[in-house]
Amino acid sequence: MSPEARGHLAMLTFSALVAGSFSLGSMIANEITPAALNAARFAIASIVIGIAAVATTGLSRSAFRAPWRYFVLGGLFATYFVLMFEGLKTAPPVSAAAVFTLTPVMAALAGWMLLRQITTLRMAAALAVGAVGALWVIFRADWAALRAFQIGSGEVIYFWGCVAHAIYAPMVRRLNRGEPAVVFTFGMLLAGCVMLILYGWSDLRATDWLNLPAIVWIGLLYVAIFASAATFVLLQYAALYLPSAKVMAYTYLTPSWVILWETALGNGAPTGLVLIGIALTVVALLMLLKPEDQAAPAHRRP
């Protein structure tokens, strides 16, 4: 399997794991503040990835050259997660999910600005097809729900978080200097953890950690290990071998994965019309799987 193919497989797994955080995250969002939740999330993920790095590639001193790189990346991801939970305080989940589908287009723009990555006509068509499919799934083929969509303050807050998420993918390729994905992820998580602790120190002290409901700990462990530690490694790897637009295009699959999660949790199955949207997102991914005429280099070093 080529590095590009492994990159696509990494992002397919990424989208499935991230979807689980929406279902579990919605169950704990009102039990703990965004700053405290994400500081704990980054701390747990840092420990997990740090152990994995030591056990596999090791942590060499050279990997921590120019540590500012990790703070740039950690700050971008920390910003995304904090603004996501802040936005979800007032934004309905459907509206927030609609905003999230803008991320691939923004990633394509960020990829051009930071790396001069060119989005071909076929890639642009695939992004458009994927966006239509994702919106179709999000609104469950209900035109009335689509017409009722309104932009509120929560959606605006979350939009800026999605901007940070879109910038993250091309920045990984720009700032990586050959470090293994697991080591690079550890550096990013550690830096993000430090920034979140400083930002949310008052919330961390005010949280009654010993008396949190069990579902909070279950959700926290899932988002920290599976939706953070594992997905960060997958994203880091894919961003090194795929254009930013292709990396973030897998976010179009997230609504479909969420439906599968909700169905498994007994919250109902999608209608036949919704399956049309799922099919469109799959078509978009198949379009993106076709290699470009001129493949982008595996790494770009500053």
C-alpha positions as CSV (number, residue, x, y, z in Angstrom):
1,M,0.0,0.0,0.0
2,S,1.4,3.4,-1.0
3,P,1.8,6.2,1.5
4,E,-1.0,8.1,-0.2
5,A,-3.3,5.1,0.2
6,R,-2.4,4.8,3.8
7,G,-3.1,8.4,4.2
8,H,-6.6,7.9,2.9
9,L,-7.1,4.9,5.2
10,A,-5.9,7.0,8.1
11,M,-8.5,9.7,7.4
12,L,-11.3,7.1,6.9
13,T,-10.6,5.9,10.4
14,F,-10.2,9.4,11.6
15,S,-13.7,10.4,10.5
16,A,-15.3,7.3,12.2
17,L,-13.6,8.0,15.5
18,V,-14.4,11.8,15.4
19,A,-18.0,11.0,14.8
20,G,-18.2,9.1,18.1
21,S,-17.1,12.2,20.0
22,F,-20.2,14.0,18.7
23,S,-22.6,11.4,20.2
24,L,-20.7,11.0,23.5
25,G,-19.7,14.7,23.7
26,S,-23.3,15.8,23.5
27,M,-24.0,13.7,26.6
28,I,-21.4,15.5,28.7
29,A,-21.3,19.0,27.3
30,N,-23.5,20.4,30.1
31,E,-21.6,18.6,32.9
32,I,-18.2,20.3,32.5
33,T,-16.8,23.5,31.1
34,P,-15.1,23.5,27.7
35,A,-11.8,24.7,29.1
36,A,-11.6,22.1,31.8
37,L,-12.8,19.3,29.5
38,N,-10.3,20.0,26.9
39,A,-7.4,20.6,29.3
40,A,-8.0,17.2,30.8
41,R,-8.5,15.7,27.3
42,F,-5.1,17.0,26.1
43,A,-3.4,15.9,29.3
44,I,-4.7,12.3,29.0
45,A,-3.9,12.2,25.3
46,S,-0.4,13.5,25.9
47,I,0.3,10.7,28.4
48,V,-1.0,8.1,26.0
49,I,0.9,9.3,23.0
50,G,4.0,10.0,25.0
51,I,4.1,6.4,26.2
52,A,3.5,5.2,22.6
53,A,6.3,7.4,21.3
54,V,8.8,6.2,23.9
55,A,7.8,2.6,23.1
56,T,8.2,2.9,19.3
57,T,10.4,5.6,17.8
58,G,11.7,7.1,21.0
59,L,11.9,10.8,21.9
60,S,15.1,12.2,20.6
61,R,16.4,15.7,21.5
62,S,16.4,16.6,17.9
63,A,12.7,16.1,17.7
64,F,12.2,19.2,19.9
65,R,14.1,21.6,17.8
66,A,12.2,24.9,17.4
67,P,9.6,24.0,20.0
68,W,7.5,27.0,18.9
69,R,6.2,24.8,16.1
70,Y,4.4,22.6,18.6
71,F,2.8,25.6,20.2
72,V,1.5,26.9,16.9
73,L,-0.1,23.5,16.1
74,G,-1.3,22.9,19.7
75,G,-2.8,26.4,19.8
76,L,-4.7,25.8,16.6
77,F,-6.2,22.5,17.7
78,A,-6.9,23.8,21.3
79,T,-8.7,26.8,19.7
80,Y,-10.8,24.6,17.6
81,F,-12.0,22.4,20.5
82,V,-12.6,25.2,22.9
83,L,-14.6,27.2,20.3
84,M,-16.5,24.1,19.3
85,F,-17.9,23.5,22.8
86,E,-18.4,27.3,23.3
87,G,-20.4,27.4,20.1
88,L,-22.5,24.4,21.0
89,K,-23.7,26.1,24.1
90,T,-26.1,28.1,21.9
91,A,-25.8,26.6,18.4
92,P,-28.2,23.6,17.6
93,P,-26.2,20.5,16.6
94,V,-27.6,20.6,13.0
95,S,-26.5,24.1,12.5
96,A,-23.0,23.4,13.9
97,A,-22.7,20.4,11.7
98,A,-23.5,22.5,8.7
99,V,-20.8,24.9,9.6
100,F,-18.3,22.0,10.0
101,T,-18.9,21.1,6.3
102,L,-17.2,24.4,5.3
103,T,-13.9,23.1,6.7
104,P,-12.7,21.2,3.5
105,V,-13.1,24.3,1.4
106,M,-11.3,26.5,3.9
107,A,-8.5,23.8,4.1
108,A,-8.1,24.1,0.3
109,L,-7.7,27.9,0.6
110,A,-5.3,27.5,3.5
111,G,-3.3,24.9,1.6
112,W,-2.9,27.3,-1.4
113,M,-1.9,30.2,0.9
114,L,0.6,28.3,3.0
115,L,1.9,25.6,0.6
116,R,0.7,26.8,-2.8
117,Q,-1.2,23.5,-3.1
118,I,-3.4,23.6,-6.2
119,T,-7.0,22.4,-6.1
120,T,-7.7,20.8,-9.5
121,L,-11.1,21.0,-11.2
122,R,-11.7,17.3,-10.2
123,M,-10.8,18.0,-6.6
124,A,-13.1,21.1,-6.6
125,A,-15.9,19.0,-8.1
126,A,-15.4,16.3,-5.5
127,L,-15.5,18.9,-2.7
128,A,-18.7,20.3,-4.1
129,V,-20.3,16.8,-4.4
130,G,-19.2,16.0,-0.8
131,A,-20.6,19.2,0.6
132,V,-24.0,18.6,-1.0
133,G,-24.0,15.0,0.3
134,A,-23.0,16.1,3.8
135,L,-25.7,18.8,4.0
136,W,-28.3,16.3,2.7
137,V,-27.4,14.0,5.5
138,I,-27.2,16.7,8.2
139,F,-30.7,18.0,7.3
140,R,-32.0,14.4,6.8
141,A,-33.3,15.2,3.4
142,D,-35.8,17.7,5.0
143,W,-36.0,20.8,2.8
144,A,-38.0,22.6,5.6
145,A,-35.2,22.1,8.0
146,L,-32.7,23.5,5.4
147,R,-34.8,26.6,4.8
148,A,-35.1,27.1,8.6
149,F,-31.3,27.2,9.0
150,Q,-30.3,30.4,10.7
151,I,-26.9,31.9,11.6
152,G,-26.5,32.7,15.3
153,S,-23.7,33.7,17.6
154,G,-22.9,30.1,18.4
155,E,-22.5,29.3,14.7
156,V,-20.2,32.3,14.3
157,I,-18.0,31.2,17.3
158,Y,-17.8,27.6,15.9
159,F,-17.0,28.9,12.4
160,W,-13.8,30.5,13.7
161,G,-12.9,27.2,15.4
162,C,-13.3,25.5,12.0
163,V,-11.0,28.1,10.5
164,A,-8.3,27.1,13.0
165,H,-9.0,23.4,12.1
166,A,-8.6,24.1,8.4
167,I,-5.3,25.9,8.9
168,Y,-3.9,23.0,11.0
169,A,-3.6,20.5,8.1
170,P,-1.3,22.5,5.9
171,M,0.7,23.8,8.9
172,V,1.6,20.2,9.8
173,R,3.3,19.7,6.5
174,R,4.9,23.1,6.6
175,L,6.3,22.8,10.2
176,N,7.3,19.1,10.2
177,R,11.0,18.5,9.8
178,G,10.9,14.8,9.3
179,E,9.8,13.8,12.9
180,P,7.6,10.6,13.1
181,A,3.9,11.3,13.3
182,V,3.6,10.0,16.9
183,V,6.5,12.2,18.1
184,F,5.2,15.2,16.3
185,T,1.7,14.5,17.8
186,F,3.2,14.3,21.3
187,G,4.9,17.6,20.9
188,M,1.6,19.3,19.7
189,L,-0.5,17.7,22.5
190,L,2.0,18.7,25.2
191,A,2.1,22.3,24.0
192,G,-1.7,22.4,23.6
193,C,-2.1,21.0,27.1
194,V,0.1,23.7,28.6
195,M,-1.8,26.4,26.8
196,L,-5.2,25.0,27.9
197,I,-4.1,24.7,31.5
198,L,-3.0,28.3,31.5
199,Y,-6.2,29.4,29.7
200,G,-8.6,27.3,31.8
201,W,-6.9,27.3,35.2
202,S,-9.9,28.8,37.0
203,D,-12.3,26.3,35.5
204,L,-9.9,23.4,36.3
205,R,-9.8,24.5,40.0
206,A,-13.6,25.0,40.1
207,T,-14.5,21.6,38.7
208,D,-15.5,19.0,41.3
209,W,-13.5,16.2,39.6
210,L,-14.3,13.5,42.3
211,N,-18.1,13.9,41.9
212,L,-18.4,14.1,38.2
213,P,-21.1,11.7,36.7
214,A,-19.7,8.4,35.4
215,I,-20.8,9.3,31.8
216,V,-18.4,12.3,32.0
217,W,-15.4,10.1,32.7
218,I,-16.5,7.7,29.9
219,G,-16.9,10.5,27.4
220,L,-13.7,12.2,28.5
221,L,-11.7,8.9,28.1
222,Y,-13.1,8.4,24.7
223,V,-12.5,11.9,23.4
224,A,-9.0,11.8,24.9
225,I,-7.8,8.4,23.7
226,F,-9.8,7.7,20.6
227,A,-11.0,11.1,19.4
228,S,-7.8,12.9,20.3
229,A,-4.7,10.8,20.7
230,A,-5.5,8.3,17.9
231,T,-7.0,10.8,15.6
232,F,-4.2,13.3,16.0
233,V,-1.7,10.7,14.9
234,L,-3.9,9.7,11.9
235,L,-4.3,13.4,10.9
236,Q,-0.6,14.1,11.3
237,Y,0.3,11.1,9.1
238,A,-2.3,11.9,6.4
239,A,-1.4,15.6,6.3
240,L,2.2,14.7,5.3
241,Y,1.2,12.7,2.2
242,L,-2.1,14.2,1.1
243,P,-3.1,17.8,0.0
244,S,-5.0,19.7,2.7
245,A,-8.2,19.7,0.8
246,K,-8.2,15.9,0.5
247,V,-7.3,15.5,4.2
248,M,-10.2,17.7,5.3
249,A,-12.6,16.3,2.7
250,Y,-13.1,13.3,5.0
251,T,-15.0,15.6,7.4
252,Y,-17.9,15.1,4.9
253,L,-18.2,11.5,6.1
254,T,-18.7,12.6,9.7
255,P,-22.5,13.2,9.6
256,S,-22.9,9.7,8.1
257,W,-20.8,8.1,10.8
258,V,-22.8,10.1,13.4
259,I,-26.0,8.5,12.1
260,L,-24.4,5.1,12.4
261,W,-23.4,5.9,16.0
262,E,-26.9,7.2,16.8
263,T,-28.5,4.1,15.3
264,A,-26.2,1.8,17.3
265,L,-27.2,3.8,20.5
266,G,-30.9,3.2,19.7
267,N,-31.7,6.7,18.5
268,G,-33.3,5.7,15.2
269,A,-32.1,4.8,11.7
270,P,-31.9,7.1,8.7
271,T,-34.6,7.2,6.0
272,G,-34.0,6.1,2.4
273,L,-33.7,9.7,1.2
274,V,-30.9,10.3,3.7
275,L,-29.0,7.4,2.2
276,I,-28.7,9.5,-1.0
277,G,-26.6,12.0,0.8
278,I,-24.4,9.2,2.2
279,A,-23.9,7.9,-1.3
280,L,-22.9,11.4,-2.5
281,T,-20.2,11.6,0.1
282,V,-18.8,8.2,-0.9
283,V,-18.8,9.4,-4.6
284,A,-16.8,12.4,-3.6
285,L,-14.2,10.3,-1.8
286,L,-13.9,8.0,-4.7
287,M,-13.2,11.1,-6.9
288,L,-10.5,12.1,-4.4
289,L,-8.9,8.7,-4.3
290,K,-7.7,9.0,-7.9
291,P,-4.1,10.2,-7.9
292,E,-3.3,13.6,-9.3
293,D,-1.2,13.9,-12.4
294,Q,1.6,15.4,-10.4
295,A,1.8,14.2,-6.8
296,A,2.7,16.6,-4.2
297,P,6.0,16.0,-2.4
298,A,5.8,14.0,0.8
299,H,7.3,16.7,3.0
300,R,7.8,20.4,2.7
301,R,10.4,21.7,5.0
302,P,10.8,25.4,5.9
